[in-house]
C-alpha cells in the first residue's frame, strides 16, 4: 500500500518544533525585559555611584592589608638584577629590619593609593557599562574589556604619585625613608615633580590589559554563577572567581609592571640611574636576563594576588548587596 503522506512524521513534528522555538523566544524576551527594568531601576538610584565608591574602597583596603608582606617581598625581587633572589632571602631581608612592622612597610601608602584607585575604577566601570546598556543592548566581552581597561587606567593615573612613594618605602631600608610624608618631601626636594611619575607610561600600558581582562573575566564568570545558582552563588565561588580572573590578567600584564617598578626604584639606596626610559628597561632586561627576567617576582606576586583579588572582589560584592545594589546589575 502506498502512503498518501510519506513525510507524515515530519509534518507532525514541525508544529511541536515551532512551538518550542516560540516558547524559547518568549522566555528570552521576558528575560531581556526584566534586565532592562532592573537597569532602569538601578540607574534611578541617586546613591549608586557613592555606594560603588564605598564598596571599592573597602575592598581595596582590606585585601591589600591582608597581603602586604607578600607585596613587599614581590617588589624586593623585582628590583634585583643579575642573580635572582630567592623567596627565603627576601624574607630574611625584611626580617633583618627588626620588627613585624618591617613586613608592612609601605602598606599605609598602599592603602591610601589602592582605596581611591579601586573606588574610581569600579564606579567608573559601572557607569560606562550602564551607559552602553542604556538602550537595552547587551554588552559584549570586548566592550566589558574596554570599560575595565579605561576605568583602571583613570583610577591608577590619578593616584600614581602615591604608588611611587609606596615603591620607595617597600624597596628601601627603614633608616633611609621614615614614612609616607617624609618620603614624598624628600622626592620633591631632591628629584622634583617628575620623580613621582617615573614609570607612568609602562604603568598605563600595563593597567589597560590587566584591568580590562580582570574585570571582563570576573563579570562573565559571575554572571554564569548567578545563572547557575539562581542569584545566590556560594561565597567561596565568588572568591575563586576573583582569584582566577585576576591571576590570568596579572600573567598577561606582569612584564610591564616589572618595568614600571624598576623605573620607580632606580637611584634609590645607592642604586645607579641606569635606565633612560621604558624602552631602555626592555632592551637591557632582555639582553642581560632574557625573557625570564621579565617575570621576576611573579610567583610571590601570584601568591599575593590570588587571595588579595579573591578577598577584594568578595568584599566588593558583599558590600554592594548590603547597600541594596542588585548583584545582577
N, C-alpha and C positions, 0 to 999 in steps of 0.2 A: 504494500500500500504506500502511495506517495503522500507525504505530509504536505498539507497546504501552507504550513508555517514552518519552513525548515529552520528558521532562526528564532523560533518562539521563545527559547530560553533567554536569549539576549534581550528580546523585546520585553520580557517580564522583569529582567534585572535593571533595565535602563531607568524606569521611574524611581526605583529604590536608590540607585546611584545618584540621580539628580536630586532627590530629596535629601540625601546625606550631605551633598555639597552645599545645598541651600541652608541646611541647619548649621554647618560649619561656618559659612559666610555670615550668617546672622549672629552667631556667637562671637565671631571676631569683631563684627561691627559694634556689638554691645560692649565688648571689652575696650575697644577704642574710645567709645563714647564715655565710658566710666573713667578712663585715663584722662580724657580731655576735661571732664567735670572736675576731677581731682586736681589737675594742673591749674584750672581756673580758680579753684578754692585756695590752693596754695599761693597763687600769685596775688590774691587779695589780702593775704596776711601781711600787715604793715611791719611786723616784727620778724619776718623771715630772715632778712639779712643779719640783724643783730643776733638772732638765735644761732646762725651758722658761725658768726664770729666767736661767740662764746664757746660753742661746741668745738670748733677748730683750735682755739687757744688752749682749752683743757686737754684736748687730745695730744697736741704737740708738747706741752709742758710735762705732762705725766709720763709720756712714752720716752722722751729724751732723758729725763732724770733717772728713770729706771735702768737705762742702758749707758749712762755717762762714762763709766770706767772703760767699757769696750770701745766707745767712740774715741776716747783719748788714745788708747792703745793703737787703734787704726791710724790715727794721724802720725804717731811716732814711727810707725812702719812706713807710711807713705813718704816721709821726708828723708828716709835713709837711702843713701846711694851706694853703689858698689855691692859689698857683701850684705845679703838680706838678713835683717834682724829677725830672730825667732820670737814666737809669742811669749816664751818664758823670759827671754832677755828684755822684752818690752815691759813685762810685768815687774821685773827687777828694777828697771829704771824708775818706774813710778813709786815702787815701794821704798827705794833709796831716799826719797824725799822726806820720809819720816812720819807720815800720818795718813789716816784714812782720807783726809781731805784732798791729798795729792791725787787720788784716783778720780776726783771730781773737779779737778782744775779746769776752768773754762766753762763749767756747766751753768753757772749763773748767766754768763753771756749767751750761752746756747739757748737757755730758756727765754731770755729777753729777745733773742732772734727768732726762735722757732715758733713761739706762741703767736706773735703777729703775722709771721710768714704763713703759717698753716691757716690762720683765720682768713687772711686775704685770699689765699689760694683756693680754699674750699668755698668761700662765699662768692668769689668772682666766678668760679667754675659753675656753681649752681645758677647764678644769674645768666651766664652765657648759654647754658643748656636750655633754660626756660625761654630765653629769647628765641632760640632756634625752634623750640617746640610750640611757640605761641600760636601758630596757625594749625596746630593739631598734627603736624608731621612727626613721624618717628625719627629720632636722632640716630644717625649711623655710627658705627665704630670709629670711622675716620673723623667725624665731627666731634665725638667724645674725646678723641686723642688731641685734636687741635685745641678744644676748650681747656683740657687739662694742661697742655703744654704752655699755652699763653698765660693762664692764670698762675701756674707755677713760676714762670719767668717774672711776671709782675711782682709776685709776693717776694721772691728772692732778691730781685733787684732793689726793692725799697728798703730792705734791711741788710744789704750786703756789707756795709762797714762793720756791723756787729759780728759778721762771720769772720772777717779779717782779724778782729780783736780776739775772738774765740780761738782762732788758729794759733795766734801768738802765745796765748796763755797755755794752750794744750801742748805745744812742742818745746816750750822753754822751761828752764828750771825755775822754781818758785822764787829764788833770790833775784831773778832778772826782772820779772814783772810782778808787781804787788797785787794787782786786781784790775777790774774792768776799767775804771775811770783813769787809773794810773797808766795803764797800757794805752788807752785812747789818747791821753795827753802826751805821752812820750812819742807815739806815732805822729801826732800832729806837729809836735815841736821839732823832731829830728828828721822826719821823712816827708812831711807835707800831706796835703789832702789826697794826692794821687796814691799814696800808700794804702789808703783804705779801700781802694778799688783795684788793687792788683789781682789778676786772675778773673776779672769780671767777664771777659769775653768767653773763655772756656767754661766758666760757670753758667753763663746764659746758654751756651751751646749744649751743655750737659743737662740742664734742668728741662729744656724743651722736650727731649725724648724721654727723660726719666719721669717727669710729672705726667706727660701725655700717656705713656704706656701704663704707668701705675694707676692713674685714675680711670682710664678706659677699661683696663682688665678688671679692676675692683668692681666697677659698676656693672659690667657684664656678668661677672661671677655672682655678684649679689642679686641681680635680677633673676638669675637662674635658681638661686637658693630660695628667694621669696616665692617663686613659682612652685618649686618643688615642695616647700614646707608650708604653703598656704599663708604666706606673710609672716611666719614666725620661725625663722631658721634657728638652729641651736647656736648658743653663744660661741662655742668652740669653732663652729663653721665660719662665723664672721672673722674670728681671729685668724684661722687658717687661710681664708681668702685674702686677707690683708697681707699676711706673710708671703703668700705665693706671688701676688701681683707686684709687690714692691721688690722682691728678690729678683724677679725677671727684669724689671725696669732698671735695677741697680747694675746688673751684669751688662746691660746694653750701654749704659752711660758712664761706667766706672773710669775708663781711661781719661775722660775729660775732668772728672773730679780729682784725679791724681795730679793732672797738670795744674789745675787751679790751686791745690794745696801747696805744690812746690813753688809756684809764683808768690803765694802769700807768705811762705816761710823763709824765702831767701833773704840773706842779710841779717838774720836773727841769730843771736848767740854765737857770733863769730863766723857764721856761715857766709861764704862769699856770694856776691850778687853775680850770678853766672848765666842767667837767662835774660835775653832781650825781649822775650815775649812768648806767646803761646806756641807759635811755630817752632821756635828755638828749643822749647822744652820737648816737643815731639821728636825733633831731629836728634838731640843729644841722648834722650832716653832710648830711642830705637838703636842708635849707634853703640851705646855702652851697655845696655841691659837687655835689648831685644824686646820682643812682644811681651814676655813675662814681666818686664819692668813696669808696664802699664797697669798690671794687676796686683802690684804690691799692696798688701793690706786688705785685699779683697775678702779673705777668709774671716778675719775678725770683724770686718765691716758687715758681712752677711750674717755672722753670729749676732752682731748688734742689731742689724737692720730688720731681720726677720721678726724677732719678738717685739722690737720697737714699732714696726709697722703694724703688726697684729694688734698691739695694745692701742696704738693711735687710732686705727680705723674702728676698733671696737668701742673705745671711749666716745669717738665722734658719733657713731650711730646710736649708741645708748643715750648720749646727751640730747641728741635731736628728738628721740622718742619721748624723753622726759619733758621736753619743752613743747610737745604737741605737734612735731613735724612728722608727717606720714613717711615711713621708710620707703614706700614705693615712689614717692615724688622726687 
